Amino acid sequence: MKLAKQSVDPLHDRTFKPSSVGAAKMPDLILTDREQRILRLIGVGATNNEVAVELSTSRRSVTTDISRLLKKIGAPNRLQAALWAGVNL
């Protein structure tokens, strides 16, 4: 009996590598004041709407900011971004 080959889809591989976020300080990464504020708000569990109210901006802007911020720090999601912030901010 032959087993079917498993294909690996890199777009759906959600394996998180701890060394990429929060394992070490990243002194060469510069975050703006706004990015730092967003990370701190995410860290206390604020929703996009709550972040938007706090920053006096639209929810859409916050969504865009968070997406860019996640890419910038290499975090796959908000939880990992909050953990990264705890180590690096």
Secondary structure as GFF3:
##gff-version 3
##sequence-region A 1 89
A	DSSP	three_ten_helix	18	20	.	.	.	ID=ss1
A	DSSP	alpha_helix	33	43	.	.	.	ID=ss2
A	DSSP	alpha_helix	48	55	.	.	.	ID=ss3
A	DSSP	alpha_helix	59	73	.	.	.	ID=ss4
A	DSSP	alpha_helix	78	88	.	.	.	ID=ss5
###
